[in-house]
Amino acid sequence: MEKTSDEPSVDLFYPASLPVFLIGTSGKGGVNALQFLAKHIPANFPAPFFFLLHRLRESPVSKHHLLDALKHKSNLNIKVAKTGEKVKMSTIYLPAQGYHLTIKNNTIINTEEPSGGHWRPSIDALFKSAALEYKDRAVSVLLSGGLKDGVDGLIETTYQGGITIAQSPEDAYNPTLPLNALLGDHPKYVLPLHDMPALFCELAGYGCQLEQKNIAQKAAIAAAMKKKEVKK
């Protein structure tokens, strides 16, 4: 891919071996985004995924609603996470009803702590625990959504040496959460949803699309240019 004169020079950032992907989103656009990813992440993908649709603590949306929305579209094993189970590759984990989804010693812990805040499950709780657990193996991604849940988790991921990604705001059903990601963390990659499976393959060292490195390069350039815009 040729670089135009006004595009910054960028390096590609990769997680350490055996990455763990953490995806946070909210609202109607979030369900659709997770369905797209579940359908287009290839079978036998060499990493686990955590899909989290943040909800109010009193939300009537159940764990089974999200599981039912995704299970017939996924190429990977998809399940509601249970406390005590070890995290495995080629699996998409969903949060249990009414609990935050956290990870310690590569083991899932469903917890009511922190007990404050409006959201349960919370994107921040997942991202922060995974960043502390996996350090430079963590890949945290914010998609379409409202407000700021997940931005502090991106910041923690960056601090611990992991990779952060945001959906292009202009591509998102609700651009608020991706915009807050850009303002709060300056993600390493910014790209539309339809390119994310290719980027995930590139970051995992899994050859599944011919253009995946070019897509990563474009996403890194977009992130650098968005960072310059935010600073103005």
TANOR-V112092 format. One record per pair of residues at least 24 apart in sequence whose C-alpha atoms are under 10 Angstrom apart, sorted by sequence separation. I is the first residue (numbers start at 0). J is the second residue. D is the distance in Angstrom with one decimal. If there is no record, write none. Layout:
# TANOR-V112092
i->I j->J d->D
i->I j->J d->D
This chain:
# TANOR-V112092
i->29 j->53 d->9.2
i->82 j->106 d->7.5
i->83 j->107 d->5.5
i->84 j->108 d->8.3
i->95 j->119 d->9.6
i->96 j->120 d->7.9
i->99 j->123 d->9.4
i->100 j->124 d->7.1
i->101 j->125 d->5.1
i->102 j->126 d->9.4
i->105 j->129 d->9.0
i->123 j->147 d->9.1
i->124 j->148 d->9.1
i->125 j->149 d->8.5
i->126 j->150 d->9.1
i->127 j->151 d->7.8
i->128 j->152 d->8.5
i->130 j->154 d->9.5
i->131 j->155 d->8.0
i->134 j->158 d->8.6
i->135 j->159 d->6.4
i->136 j->160 d->8.0
i->137 j->161 d->4.9
i->138 j->162 d->4.7
i->139 j->163 d->4.9
i->140 j->164 d->4.6
i->141 j->165 d->5.0
i->142 j->166 d->5.1
i->143 j->167 d->8.9
i->144 j->168 d->9.9
i->162 j->186 d->7.6
i->163 j->187 d->5.6
i->164 j->188 d->4.8
i->165 j->189 d->5.0
i->166 j->190 d->5.3
i->167 j->191 d->5.1
i->190 j->214 d->8.5
i->194 j->218 d->8.9
i->27 j->52 d->9.7
i->81 j->106 d->9.3
i->82 j->107 d->5.1
i->83 j->108 d->6.4
i->94 j->119 d->9.3
i->95 j->120 d->8.1
i->99 j->124 d->6.5
i->100 j->125 d->5.6
i->101 j->126 d->8.2
i->102 j->127 d->9.3
i->103 j->128 d->7.2
i->104 j->129 d->10.0
i->122 j->147 d->9.4
i->123 j->148 d->5.9
i->124 j->149 d->8.1
i->126 j->151 d->8.4
i->127 j->152 d->4.9
i->130 j->155 d->6.4
i->131 j->156 d->7.9
i->134 j->159 d->4.9
i->135 j->160 d->4.5
i->136 j->161 d->5.9
i->137 j->162 d->6.3
i->138 j->163 d->5.8
i->139 j->164 d->6.3
i->140 j->165 d->5.7
i->141 j->166 d->6.4
i->142 j->167 d->8.4
i->143 j->168 d->7.7
i->162 j->187 d->6.5
i->163 j->188 d->6.8
i->164 j->189 d->5.9
i->165 j->190 d->6.9
i->166 j->191 d->5.5
i->167 j->192 d->7.7
i->190 j->215 d->8.7
i->19 j->45 d->9.4
i->20 j->46 d->7.3
i->21 j->47 d->8.6
i->22 j->48 d->7.4
i->23 j->49 d->8.3
i->24 j->50 d->8.3
i->25 j->51 d->8.1
i->26 j->52 d->7.5
i->66 j->92 d->9.6
i->81 j->107 d->6.5
i->82 j->108 d->4.5
i->83 j->109 d->8.7
i->94 j->120 d->6.9
i->99 j->125 d->7.1
i->100 j->126 d->9.3
i->101 j->127 d->8.3
i->102 j->128 d->5.8
i->103 j->129 d->7.7
i->106 j->132 d->9.7
i->122 j->148 d->5.8
i->123 j->149 d->4.4
i->126 j->152 d->4.7
i->127 j->153 d->7.8
i->129 j->155 d->9.4
i->130 j->156 d->4.8
i->133 j->159 d->8.5
i->134 j->160 d->5.7
i->135 j->161 d->4.1
i->136 j->162 d->7.9
i->137 j->163 d->8.4
i->138 j->164 d->7.5
i->139 j->165 d->8.6
i->140 j->166 d->7.8
i->141 j->167 d->9.8
i->142 j->168 d->8.7
i->143 j->169 d->10.0
i->150 j->176 d->8.0
i->154 j->180 d->9.0
i->158 j->184 d->9.9
i->161 j->187 d->9.8
i->162 j->188 d->8.4
i->163 j->189 d->9.0
i->164 j->190 d->8.1
i->165 j->191 d->8.6
i->166 j->192 d->6.1
i->188 j->214 d->10.0
i->189 j->215 d->9.2
i->18 j->45 d->8.4
i->19 j->46 d->5.8
i->20 j->47 d->6.3
i->21 j->48 d->5.8
i->22 j->49 d->6.0
i->23 j->50 d->6.3
i->24 j->51 d->6.5
i->25 j->52 d->5.0
i->26 j->53 d->8.1
i->48 j->75 d->9.5
i->50 j->77 d->9.7
i->66 j->93 d->7.5
i->80 j->107 d->6.9
i->81 j->108 d->7.2
i->82 j->109 d->5.4
i->94 j->121 d->9.5
i->101 j->128 d->5.6
i->102 j->129 d->5.9
i->105 j->132 d->7.3
i->121 j->148 d->6.8
i->122 j->149 d->4.8
i->123 j->150 d->7.0
i->124 j->151 d->9.2
i->125 j->152 d->7.6
i->126 j->153 d->6.8
i->127 j->154 d->8.7
i->128 j->155 d->9.1
i->129 j->156 d->8.0
i->130 j->157 d->8.3
i->131 j->158 d->9.5
i->132 j->159 d->9.3
i->133 j->160 d->9.3
i->134 j->161 d->5.8
i->135 j->162 d->7.3
i->143 j->170 d->8.5
i->144 j->171 d->7.9
i->145 j->172 d->9.9
i->146 j->173 d->9.8
i->149 j->176 d->8.3
i->150 j->177 d->8.9
i->153 j->180 d->7.5
i->157 j->184 d->7.7
i->165 j->192 d->9.2
i->166 j->193 d->9.7
i->188 j->215 d->7.5
i->190 j->217 d->7.9
i->191 j->218 d->8.6
i->17 j->45 d->7.4
i->18 j->46 d->6.0
i->19 j->47 d->5.5
i->20 j->48 d->4.8
i->21 j->49 d->4.8
i->22 j->50 d->5.0
i->23 j->51 d->5.0
i->24 j->52 d->5.1
i->25 j->53 d->5.4
i->26 j->54 d->8.4
i->47 j->75 d->9.4
i->49 j->77 d->9.6
i->65 j->93 d->8.0
i->66 j->94 d->9.7
i->80 j->108 d->8.4
i->81 j->109 d->6.9
i->82 j->110 d->8.6
i->100 j->128 d->8.7
i->101 j->129 d->7.0
i->102 j->130 d->9.3
i->103 j->131 d->8.4
i->104 j->132 d->6.8
i->105 j->133 d->8.2
i->121 j->149 d->7.6
i->122 j->150 d->8.5
i->123 j->151 d->6.1
i->124 j->152 d->7.2
i->126 j->154 d->9.3
i->127 j->155 d->5.9
i->128 j->156 d->9.3
i->130 j->158 d->8.5
i->131 j->159 d->6.8
i->133 j->161 d->8.1
i->134 j->162 d->9.5
i->142 j->170 d->9.6
i->143 j->171 d->4.9
i->144 j->172 d->7.5
i->145 j->173 d->6.5
i->146 j->174 d->9.7
i->147 j->175 d->8.0
i->148 j->176 d->7.7
i->149 j->177 d->9.8
i->150 j->178 d->9.9
i->152 j->180 d->9.8
i->156 j->184 d->9.5
i->157 j->185 d->9.3
i->166 j->194 d->9.6
i->187 j->215 d->9.9
i->188 j->216 d->8.7
i->189 j->217 d->8.5
i->190 j->218 d->5.1
i->17 j->46 d->6.3
i->18 j->47 d->7.8
i->19 j->48 d->6.3
i->20 j->49 d->6.3
i->21 j->50 d->6.4
i->22 j->51 d->6.1
i->23 j->52 d->6.1
i->24 j->53 d->6.5
i->25 j->54 d->7.3
i->47 j->76 d->9.7
i->48 j->77 d->9.2
i->49 j->78 d->9.9
i->50 j->79 d->10.0
i->65 j->94 d->9.5
i->80 j->109 d->7.8
i->100 j->129 d->9.7
i->102 j->131 d->8.9
i->103 j->132 d->5.9
i->104 j->133 d->9.1
i->122 j->151 d->9.1
i->123 j->152 d->4.6
i->126 j->155 d->7.6
i->127 j->156 d->6.8
i->130 j->159 d->6.1
i->131 j->160 d->9.8
i->142 j->171 d->7.0
i->143 j->172 d->5.7
i->144 j->173 d->5.1
i->145 j->174 d->7.4
i->146 j->175 d->6.2
i->147 j->176 d->5.8
i->150 j->179 d->6.9
i->151 j->180 d->8.8
i->154 j->183 d->7.3
i->155 j->184 d->9.2
i->157 j->186 d->8.4
i->166 j->195 d->8.5
i->188 j->217 d->8.5
i->189 j->218 d->5.0
i->190 j->219 d->8.5
i->16 j->46 d->9.7
i->17 j->47 d->8.9
i->18 j->48 d->9.4
i->19 j->49 d->8.2
i->20 j->50 d->8.7
i->21 j->51 d->7.9
i->22 j->52 d->8.5
i->23 j->53 d->7.3
i->24 j->54 d->9.6
i->44 j->74 d->9.1
i->49 j->79 d->9.9
i->63 j->93 d->9.7
i->102 j->132 d->6.8
i->103 j->133 d->9.0
i->118 j->148 d->8.2
i->122 j->152 d->7.3
i->123 j->153 d->7.9
i->126 j->156 d->7.0
i->129 j->159 d->9.9
i->130 j->160 d->8.2
i->131 j->161 d->9.8
i->142 j->172 d->9.0
i->143 j->173 d->5.0
i->144 j->174 d->6.5
i->145 j->175 d->5.1
i->146 j->176 d->5.7
i->147 j->177 d->8.8
i->149 j->179 d->9.3
i->150 j->180 d->5.4
i->153 j->183 d->8.3
i->154 j->184 d->5.4
i->157 j->187 d->9.1
i->165 j->195 d->9.8
i->188 j->218 d->4.9
i->189 j->219 d->6.6
i->190 j->220 d->9.6
i->34 j->65 d->9.3
i->37 j->68 d->10.0
i->38 j->69 d->8.3
i->42 j->73 d->8.5
i->43 j->74 d->8.2
i->44 j->75 d->7.7
i->49 j->80 d->9.1
i->62 j->93 d->7.6
i->94 j->125 d->9.5
i->101 j->132 d->9.5
i->102 j->133 d->9.2
i->117 j->148 d->9.8
i->121 j->152 d->9.9
i->122 j->153 d->9.6
i->123 j->154 d->9.7
i->130 j->161 d->7.0
i->142 j->173 d->8.7
i->143 j->174 d->5.8
i->144 j->175 d->6.1
i->145 j->176 d->5.0
i->146 j->177 d->9.4
i->147 j->178 d->9.2
i->148 j->179 d->9.3
i->149 j->180 d->8.0
i->150 j->181 d->8.9
i->153 j->184 d->6.3
i->154 j->185 d->8.8
i->164 j->195 d->9.4
i->187 j->218 d->8.1
i->188 j->219 d->4.7
i->189 j->220 d->8.2
i->190 j->221 d->7.1
i->33 j->65 d->9.3
i->37 j->69 d->6.6
i->38 j->70 d->9.4
i->41 j->73 d->8.7
i->42 j->74 d->4.9
i->43 j->75 d->7.0
i->62 j->94 d->7.0
i->63 j->95 d->9.1
i->123 j->155 d->9.1
i->127 j->159 d->9.5
i->129 j->161 d->9.7
i->130 j->162 d->9.7
i->142 j->174 d->8.4
i->143 j->175 d->7.4
i->144 j->176 d->4.9
i->145 j->177 d->8.6
i->146 j->178 d->9.5
i->147 j->179 d->6.2
i->148 j->180 d->9.5
i->150 j->182 d->9.0
i->151 j->183 d->7.8
i->152 j->184 d->9.3
i->153 j->185 d->9.1
i->154 j->186 d->9.0
i->186 j->218 d->10.0
i->187 j->219 d->6.0
i->188 j->220 d->7.8
i->189 j->221 d->5.7
i->190 j->222 d->8.1
i->36 j->69 d->9.4
i->37 j->70 d->8.2
i->38 j->71 d->8.6
i->39 j->72 d->8.6
i->40 j->73 d->7.7
i->41 j->74 d->6.1
i->42 j->75 d->5.5
i->43 j->76 d->9.4
i->61 j->94 d->9.9
i->62 j->95 d->6.0
i->63 j->96 d->8.6
i->142 j->175 d->9.6
i->143 j->176 d->6.1
i->144 j->177 d->7.4
i->145 j->178 d->9.6
i->146 j->179 d->7.6
i->147 j->180 d->7.7
i->150 j->183 d->6.3
i->151 j->184 d->8.1
i->153 j->186 d->7.9
i->186 j->219 d->8.8
i->187 j->220 d->9.0
i->188 j->221 d->7.1
i->189 j->222 d->4.9
i->34 j->68 d->7.1
i->35 j->69 d->9.0
i->37 j->71 d->9.1
i->38 j->72 d->4.9
i->39 j->73 d->7.7
i->40 j->74 d->6.8
i->41 j->75 d->7.5
i->42 j->76 d->8.9
i->61 j->95 d->8.6
i->62 j->96 d->5.3
i->142 j->176 d->7.0
i->143 j->177 d->6.4
i->144 j->178 d->9.7
i->145 j->179 d->9.0
i->150 j->184 d->7.0
i->164 j->198 d->9.9
i->187 j->221 d->9.1
i->188 j->222 d->5.1
i->189 j->223 d->8.6
i->30 j->65 d->7.5
i->33 j->68 d->9.0
i->34 j->69 d->5.6
i->37 j->72 d->6.0
i->38 j->73 d->4.8
i->39 j->74 d->7.6
i->40 j->75 d->7.8
i->61 j->96 d->6.1
i->62 j->97 d->8.8
i->141 j->176 d->7.1
i->142 j->177 d->6.2
i->143 j->178 d->9.4
i->144 j->179 d->9.9
i->186 j->221 d->10.0
i->187 j->222 d->5.9
i->188 j->223 d->8.2
i->189 j->224 d->9.6
i->33 j->69 d->7.5
i->34 j->70 d->8.9
i->36 j->72 d->9.0
i->37 j->73 d->4.5
i->38 j->74 d->6.2
i->39 j->75 d->9.9
i->60 j->96 d->8.7
i->61 j->97 d->8.7
i->141 j->177 d->6.2
i->142 j->178 d->9.9
i->147 j->183 d->9.2
i->186 j->222 d->6.4
i->187 j->223 d->7.7
i->189 j->225 d->8.2
i->31 j->68 d->8.9
i->34 j->71 d->9.4
i->35 j->72 d->8.1
i->36 j->73 d->8.1
i->37 j->74 d->6.7
i->38 j->75 d->8.8
i->49 j->86 d->9.8
i->59 j->96 d->9.8
i->140 j->177 d->9.4
i->141 j->178 d->9.8
i->185 j->222 d->7.2
i->186 j->223 d->8.6
i->188 j->225 d->9.9
i->30 j->68 d->7.8
i->31 j->69 d->9.4
i->34 j->72 d->6.7
i->35 j->73 d->8.9
i->36 j->74 d->9.8
i->37 j->75 d->7.5
i->48 j->86 d->9.3
i->58 j->96 d->9.5
i->141 j->179 d->9.6
i->142 j->180 d->9.4
i->185 j->223 d->8.2
i->30 j->69 d->8.6
i->33 j->72 d->9.8
i->34 j->73 d->7.8
i->37 j->76 d->9.9
i->47 j->86 d->7.1
i->48 j->87 d->9.1
i->58 j->97 d->8.7
i->141 j->180 d->7.2
i->186 j->225 d->9.3
i->187 j->226 d->9.6
i->33 j->73 d->9.8
i->37 j->77 d->8.9
i->46 j->86 d->9.6
i->47 j->87 d->6.0
i->48 j->88 d->8.0
i->56 j->96 d->9.3
i->57 j->97 d->8.1
i->140 j->180 d->9.4
i->162 j->202 d->9.4
i->185 j->225 d->8.0
i->186 j->226 d->8.4
i->46 j->87 d->7.6
i->47 j->88 d->4.4
i->48 j->89 d->7.6
i->49 j->90 d->8.4
i->50 j->91 d->6.7
i->51 j->92 d->8.5
i->52 j->93 d->8.6
i->53 j->94 d->9.4
i->56 j->97 d->6.4
i->181 j->222 d->8.3
i->185 j->226 d->6.0
i->45 j->87 d->9.4
i->46 j->88 d->4.5
i->47 j->89 d->5.3
i->48 j->90 d->6.2
i->49 j->91 d->5.6
i->50 j->92 d->6.2
i->51 j->93 d->6.3
i->52 j->94 d->8.5
i->54 j->96 d->9.8
i->55 j->97 d->9.1
i->56 j->98 d->8.6
i->184 j->226 d->9.4
i->185 j->227 d->9.6
i->45 j->88 d->5.7
i->46 j->89 d->5.6
i->47 j->90 d->5.1
i->48 j->91 d->4.6
i->49 j->92 d->4.7
i->50 j->93 d->5.5
i->51 j->94 d->6.5
i->54 j->97 d->9.0
i->182 j->225 d->9.3
i->44 j->88 d->7.3
i->45 j->89 d->5.9
i->46 j->90 d->7.6
i->47 j->91 d->6.1
i->48 j->92 d->6.2
i->49 j->93 d->6.2
i->50 j->94 d->7.7
i->181 j->225 d->7.3
i->182 j->226 d->8.1
i->185 j->229 d->8.8
i->43 j->88 d->8.1
i->44 j->89 d->5.1
i->45 j->90 d->9.3
i->46 j->91 d->9.3
i->47 j->92 d->7.8
i->48 j->93 d->8.9
i->49 j->94 d->8.2
i->141 j->186 d->9.6
i->181 j->226 d->7.0
i->43 j->89 d->5.5
i->44 j->90 d->8.4
i->53 j->99 d->9.5
i->140 j->186 d->8.9
i->182 j->228 d->9.9
i->183 j->229 d->9.9
i->42 j->89 d->7.2
i->43 j->90 d->8.9
i->139 j->186 d->9.4
i->178 j->225 d->9.8
i->181 j->228 d->9.8
i->182 j->229 d->6.5
i->41 j->89 d->9.1
i->42 j->90 d->9.6
i->51 j->99 d->9.6
i->140 j->188 d->9.3
i->141 j->189 d->9.9
i->181 j->229 d->7.4
i->182 j->230 d->8.8
i->40 j->89 d->9.7
i->51 j->100 d->8.5
i->140 j->189 d->9.7
i->142 j->191 d->9.4
i->143 j->192 d->9.3
i->142 j->192 d->8.0
i->49 j->100 d->9.0
i->167 j->218 d->9.2
i->178 j->229 d->9.5
i->166 j->218 d->9.7
i->165 j->218 d->9.6
i->37 j->91 d->8.2
i->164 j->218 d->9.0
i->167 j->221 d->8.6
i->140 j->195 d->9.8
i->164 j->219 d->9.5
i->167 j->222 d->9.0
i->165 j->222 d->8.6
i->56 j->114 d->9.9
i->164 j->222 d->8.7
i->167 j->225 d->9.5
i->56 j->115 d->9.9
i->56 j->116 d->8.6
i->57 j->117 d->8.9
i->58 j->118 d->9.2
i->55 j->116 d->9.0
i->56 j->117 d->6.1
i->57 j->118 d->8.8
i->58 j->119 d->8.8
i->138 j->199 d->9.1
i->55 j->117 d->5.6
i->56 j->118 d->5.4
i->57 j->119 d->8.4
i->54 j->117 d->8.2
i->55 j->118 d->4.6
i->56 j->119 d->4.8
i->53 j->117 d->9.7
i->54 j->118 d->5.4
i->55 j->119 d->5.9
i->56 j->120 d->7.4
i->138 j->202 d->8.9
i->53 j->118 d->6.4
i->54 j->119 d->5.8
i->55 j->120 d->7.8
i->56 j->121 d->9.3
i->138 j->203 d->10.0
i->53 j->119 d->6.7
i->54 j->120 d->6.1
i->55 j->121 d->8.8
i->19 j->86 d->9.4
i->52 j->119 d->9.6
i->53 j->120 d->5.5
i->54 j->121 d->7.3
i->136 j->203 d->9.9
i->19 j->87 d->9.8
i->52 j->120 d->7.7
i->53 j->121 d->5.4
i->54 j->122 d->9.4
i->19 j->88 d->8.7
i->51 j->120 d->7.5
i->52 j->121 d->8.2
i->53 j->122 d->6.1
i->18 j->88 d->9.6
i->21 j->91 d->9.7
i->51 j->121 d->7.8
i->52 j->122 d->7.7
i->53 j->123 d->9.5
i->17 j->88 d->8.9
i->20 j->91 d->9.4
i->21 j->92 d->9.5
i->51 j->122 d->6.5
i->50 j->122 d->9.4
i->51 j->125 d->8.3
i->50 j->125 d->9.8
i->51 j->126 d->10.0
i->49 j->125 d->8.6
i->49 j->126 d->9.7
i->49 j->129 d->9.9
i->48 j->138 d->9.6
i->49 j->139 d->9.6
i->50 j->140 d->9.8
i->51 j->141 d->9.9
i->52 j->142 d->9.9
i->53 j->144 d->9.2
i->52 j->144 d->9.2
i->53 j->148 d->7.9
i->53 j->149 d->9.3
i->24 j->121 d->10.0
i->25 j->122 d->9.3
i->23 j->121 d->8.8
i->24 j->122 d->7.8
i->23 j->122 d->5.7
i->22 j->122 d->8.3
i->23 j->123 d->8.7
i->21 j->122 d->9.0
i->23 j->125 d->8.8
i->22 j->125 d->9.3
i->23 j->126 d->8.5
i->21 j->125 d->7.8
i->22 j->126 d->8.7
i->21 j->126 d->6.8
i->20 j->126 d->9.7
i->21 j->129 d->8.1
i->20 j->129 d->9.3
i->21 j->130 d->9.7
i->33 j->142 d->9.0
i->19 j->129 d->8.3
i->32 j->142 d->7.5
i->19 j->130 d->9.7
i->32 j->143 d->7.6
i->29 j->141 d->9.8
i->31 j->143 d->9.6
i->29 j->142 d->6.9
i->30 j->143 d->9.4
i->19 j->133 d->7.6
i->28 j->142 d->8.7
i->29 j->143 d->5.7
i->18 j->133 d->8.1
i->19 j->134 d->10.0
i->28 j->143 d->6.1
i->29 j->144 d->6.5
i->17 j->133 d->9.6
i->18 j->134 d->9.7
i->19 j->135 d->9.6
i->20 j->136 d->8.6
i->21 j->137 d->7.5
i->22 j->138 d->8.5
i->23 j->139 d->7.9
i->24 j->140 d->8.6
i->25 j->141 d->9.4
i->27 j->143 d->9.0
i->28 j->144 d->7.1
i->29 j->145 d->9.9
i->18 j->135 d->8.1
i->19 j->136 d->6.1
i->20 j->137 d->6.3
i->21 j->138 d->6.1
i->22 j->139 d->6.2
i->23 j->140 d->6.2
i->24 j->141 d->6.0
i->25 j->142 d->7.9
i->26 j->143 d->7.9
i->27 j->144 d->8.5
i->15 j->133 d->9.3
i->17 j->135 d->9.9
i->18 j->136 d->4.4
i->19 j->137 d->5.2
i->20 j->138 d->4.8
i->21 j->139 d->4.8
i->22 j->140 d->4.8
i->23 j->141 d->5.0
i->24 j->142 d->5.0
i->25 j->143 d->6.6
i->26 j->144 d->6.1
i->15 j->134 d->8.8
i->16 j->135 d->8.8
i->17 j->136 d->6.5
i->18 j->137 d->5.9
i->19 j->138 d->6.0
i->20 j->139 d->6.1
i->21 j->140 d->6.0
i->22 j->141 d->6.1
i->23 j->142 d->6.2
i->24 j->143 d->5.7
i->25 j->144 d->4.6
i->26 j->145 d->7.7
i->14 j->134 d->9.1
i->15 j->135 d->5.6
i->16 j->136 d->6.6
i->17 j->137 d->9.2
i->18 j->138 d->6.8
i->19 j->139 d->8.5
i->20 j->140 d->7.6
i->21 j->141 d->8.6
i->22 j->142 d->7.4
i->23 j->143 d->8.6
i->24 j->144 d->5.4
i->25 j->145 d->6.8
i->14 j->135 d->5.6
i->15 j->136 d->4.9
i->23 j->144 d->8.7
i->24 j->145 d->8.4
i->25 j->146 d->9.3
i->13 j->135 d->8.8
i->14 j->136 d->5.0
i->15 j->137 d->8.3
i->13 j->136 d->8.8
i->14 j->137 d->6.9
i->15 j->138 d->9.9
i->25 j->148 d->9.2
i->14 j->138 d->7.1
i->24 j->148 d->8.7
i->13 j->138 d->9.2
i->23 j->148 d->8.6
i->24 j->149 d->8.4
i->23 j->149 d->6.8
i->22 j->149 d->9.5
i->23 j->150 d->9.9
i->23 j->152 d->9.9
i->32 j->171 d->8.9
i->32 j->172 d->9.0
i->31 j->172 d->9.3
i->19 j->161 d->9.8
i->20 j->162 d->9.5
i->21 j->163 d->9.6
i->22 j->164 d->9.4
i->23 j->165 d->9.9
i->29 j->171 d->9.0
i->18 j->161 d->9.2
i->20 j->163 d->9.9
i->21 j->164 d->10.0
i->22 j->165 d->9.8
i->28 j->171 d->7.5
i->29 j->172 d->8.0
i->18 j->162 d->9.6
i->28 j->172 d->5.2
i->29 j->173 d->8.7
i->15 j->160 d->9.3
i->27 j->172 d->8.2
i->28 j->173 d->6.8
i->14 j->160 d->8.3
i->15 j->161 d->8.3
i->26 j->172 d->9.1
i->27 j->173 d->9.0
i->28 j->174 d->9.9
i->14 j->161 d->6.2
i->15 j->162 d->9.6
i->26 j->173 d->8.4
i->13 j->161 d->8.5
i->14 j->162 d->6.3
i->25 j->173 d->8.9
i->12 j->161 d->9.3
i->13 j->162 d->7.1
i->14 j->163 d->9.9
i->24 j->173 d->9.8
i->12 j->162 d->7.2
i->12 j->163 d->9.7
i->25 j->176 d->8.7
i->24 j->176 d->8.0
i->23 j->176 d->9.7
i->24 j->177 d->9.4
i->46 j->199 d->9.6
i->39 j->193 d->8.8
i->46 j->200 d->9.7
i->39 j->194 d->9.9
i->40 j->195 d->8.9
i->41 j->196 d->8.1
i->44 j->199 d->9.4
i->45 j->200 d->8.9
i->36 j->192 d->8.1
i->39 j->195 d->9.1
i->40 j->196 d->5.5
i->41 j->197 d->9.6
i->44 j->200 d->7.9
i->35 j->192 d->8.2
i->36 j->193 d->8.3
i->39 j->196 d->6.3
i->40 j->197 d->8.3
i->46 j->203 d->7.3
i->35 j->193 d->8.0
i->36 j->194 d->9.8
i->38 j->196 d->9.5
i->39 j->197 d->9.0
i->45 j->203 d->7.0
i->33 j->192 d->9.7
i->36 j->195 d->7.8
i->37 j->196 d->9.3
i->40 j->199 d->8.2
i->41 j->200 d->8.6
i->44 j->203 d->8.4
i->45 j->204 d->8.7
i->46 j->205 d->9.8
i->32 j->192 d->7.2
i->35 j->195 d->9.8
i->36 j->196 d->6.7
i->40 j->200 d->8.3
i->44 j->204 d->10.0
i->45 j->205 d->7.3
i->32 j->193 d->9.2
i->35 j->196 d->9.3
i->44 j->205 d->7.4
i->43 j->205 d->9.8
i->44 j->206 d->10.0
i->44 j->207 d->9.4
i->41 j->205 d->9.7
i->41 j->207 d->7.6
i->40 j->207 d->9.4
i->13 j->187 d->9.7
i->12 j->187 d->7.2
i->11 j->187 d->8.3
i->12 j->188 d->8.7
i->10 j->187 d->9.5
i->11 j->188 d->8.9
i->9 j->187 d->9.8
i->20 j->199 d->8.3
i->18 j->199 d->9.7
i->20 j->202 d->9.9
i->20 j->203 d->9.5
i->18 j->202 d->8.0
i->19 j->203 d->9.0
i->17 j->202 d->9.8
i->18 j->203 d->6.4
i->16 j->202 d->9.3
i->17 j->203 d->7.2
i->18 j->204 d->9.7
i->15 j->202 d->9.1
i->16 j->203 d->7.6
i->17 j->204 d->9.3
i->13 j->201 d->8.5
i->14 j->202 d->6.7
i->15 j->203 d->8.9
i->16 j->204 d->8.6
i->13 j->202 d->5.6
i->14 j->203 d->7.8
i->12 j->202 d->8.2
i->13 j->203 d->8.1
i->14 j->204 d->9.8
i->11 j->202 d->9.4
i->13 j->204 d->9.1
i->11 j->212 d->9.1
i->12 j->215 d->9.1
i->11 j->215 d->7.2
i->12 j->216 d->9.8
i->10 j->215 d->10.0
i->11 j->216 d->6.7
i->10 j->216 d->8.0
i->11 j->217 d->9.9
i->9 j->216 d->7.8
i->11 j->218 d->9.3
i->12 j->219 d->8.4
i->8 j->216 d->9.8
i->9 j->217 d->9.5
i->11 j->219 d->6.6
i->9 j->218 d->10.0
i->10 j->219 d->7.4
i->11 j->220 d->9.3
i->0 j->210 d->9.8
i->9 j->219 d->6.5
i->10 j->220 d->8.8
i->6 j->217 d->9.9
i->8 j->219 d->9.3
i->9 j->220 d->6.2
i->0 j->212 d->9.7
i->1 j->213 d->9.9
i->7 j->219 d->9.5
i->8 j->220 d->7.4
i->9 j->221 d->9.8
i->0 j->213 d->6.4
i->7 j->220 d->6.5
i->9 j->222 d->9.4
i->0 j->214 d->9.3
i->2 j->216 d->9.9
i->6 j->220 d->6.8
i->7 j->221 d->9.1
i->9 j->223 d->7.4
i->2 j->217 d->9.4
i->6 j->221 d->8.7
i->7 j->222 d->10.0
i->8 j->223 d->8.7
i->0 j->216 d->8.4
i->7 j->223 d->6.9
i->0 j->217 d->8.5
i->6 j->223 d->8.7
i->7 j->224 d->7.2
i->2 j->220 d->9.4
i->6 j->224 d->7.4
i->5 j->224 d->9.4
i->7 j->227 d->9.8
